Amino acid sequence: MSEEHTADSSCHEGAATSGHHGYIGNQAGYLRRLKLIEGQARGLQRMVEEEVYCIDILTQVSAMTKALESVSLALLSDHMSHCVVSAAREGDEAADEKIAEAMKAITRLVKS
């Protein structure tokens, strides 16, 4: 099995975590951003514990939501440029599957 095929097949749903997913090239960046969001969540908890004014908490919730949306869009972009493109190279059935999967993810993002 070629190395390219191994990388392509790792994009399939349920792939092992050691696979080469589209975001791997910027894994450190994603982890950094997610740790910042984790810190924002802890900050929100402290604000509620300290009985901070509702509007101030909502402002921080909005900032955290935007940060999560940014990560989501970046992951989606990586998925489209790596996994969907790889599936398109495999053929119509694989491409159709990945496009449908991406559309479901986009629908979830738009509804959230």
N, C-alpha and C positions, 0 to 999 in steps of 0.2 A: 504494500500500500504506500502510495507516495506521501511525502510530508505535507504537500498542499491539500490532498484529500483529507488527511487527518485534521488539519486546521479547519477545513470547511465543515467536516462532519461534527466538529465540536460546537458549532452554532445551533445544532438541533436541540430542541426542547428536551430537558432532562440530561443534558450532557454532563460529564464529570466536571467537577470544579477545577480540575487541572487543565481543562481545555483552553483553547485560544479564542476567547470571545472578543468582540469588537472593542470593548473598553479596556482590554489588558494593556494597550499601549499607553494609557493614561491612568492606570490603576492607582498610582500614588496620588494623583490629583483628585480622583474621586474620593479616595479615603480621607484626604485632607478636608475636602468640602463636607463630607458626611460627618466628620468629627466636629467641624464648626457647627453644623446643624444640631448635632447631639448637645453641644454646649448651649445652643439657643434653647433647646427643649428644657435643659436643666435650669436655665435662667427664667424661663416661663414658670416652672414649678416654684422657684424661689419667689417670683413676683406674686403668685397666688398665695403662698404661705405668708408673705409679708403684707398681704391685703392691699396691693398696689391698685390704683385707680383702673377701672375696667377698660377705658379707652387706651391707656398706656399698654395694658396687656394685649389688647386687640391689635395695636400697632405692631407689637413684637410677633404676634401670631401671623400677621400679614407678611412680615419680613421673612419668617421661617417658611411660610408657604411658598413665597417667591424663590427662596433658596432651593427648596425641594423641587419646584417646577423647573428650575434651571438645570439641576442634576438630571431630572427625568428627560428633558429635551436633549441634553448632551448624550445620555445613554441611548436614546432613540436614534439620534443621528449616527452614533457609532454602530448601532445594530443595523441600520439601513445600509451604511457604507461598507460594512464587513459581512454580516450574515446574509442579508438579503441579496447583495451582489454575488456572494459565493453561491447561494442557492440558484440564482439566475444562470450561473455558469454550468450548474449541474443539469438543468433542464426545466421544462415547463412545470412538471408536477411539484418539484422542490421549490421553484420560484413562486408558484401559486400558493403553496403552503406558507412560505415565509411572508408573503405579502398579506395574506389573510391574518397571520399572527400579528404582524405590525399594525394592521388596521384595528385589530382588537385592542392593542396597547394604546394606540392613538385615541380610540373611542373612550377608553378608561381615563386617559389623561384629560380629555376635553370635558368629561362629565364630572371630574373631581374639582 
